Amino acid sequence: ATHAKAIPLVHVSTDYVFDGSSSGAYTPDAPIGPTSVYGASKAAGEMAVRTANPRHAIVRTAWVVSPHRGNFVKTMLRLAGERETLAVVDDQRGCPTSAADLAAGLAQIALRLAEDPEAPTGTFHYVNAGVTTWHGFARAIVAGNARRGGREIPVSGIPTSAYPTPARRPANSELSTQSLTAAYGFMPRPWSEALDDILDRLVGPAHRQT
């Protein structure tokens, strides 16, 4: 329908289209290989977009967090208030991504596509800059919470095998945003800066060191 009406289409996809076996960051043109039903369904959605409308931007993202609804940041804050220690997976790595930053990026892409017939199309990645593990991310959340008056508790690392999930997560979810920068000219900020904004919203500003 969008193609028939000459309307460009922006479609959001996920790191789950990859199998996670790569040793480096995935580029948008890297071979996909989903290992879960969820990942396979997202890969099928990408193919449907490519087939239906040539003027599209498929934007893959990962590890999305926000001050709103349920997500990893809010879960870690809750558990830090309830438990004496935390154990978090340390053999999966990726790029934590602010939902607000992602939304702003999607809006810029959509507006450019709508206004410029020559705007770049294809598949891109949008994640905040920097790579960590779930364990590293959890430690940053707990430390940021402590700077805002919360409890600072030990966070230990555990293997994925000790924490099975319904959909198998890729061991490597690192996504390269270089082609997005080349095509649209903006660079996502570091995930640590985005996390501070989220914690400011959820907990309050960090206390000044004296």
Secondary structure, DSSP 4 states (H G I P E B T S, - for coil): -TTTTT--EEEEEEGGGS-S--SSPBPTTSPP---SHHHHHHHHHHHHHHHH-SSEEEEEE-SEE-SSSS-HHHHHHHHHHH-S-EEEE-S-EE--EEHHHHHHHHHHHHHHHHH-TT---EEEE---B--EEHHHHHHHHHHHHHTTT-----EEEE-GGGS--SSPPPSB--B--HHHHHHH---PPBHHHHHHHHHHHHT-PPPPP-
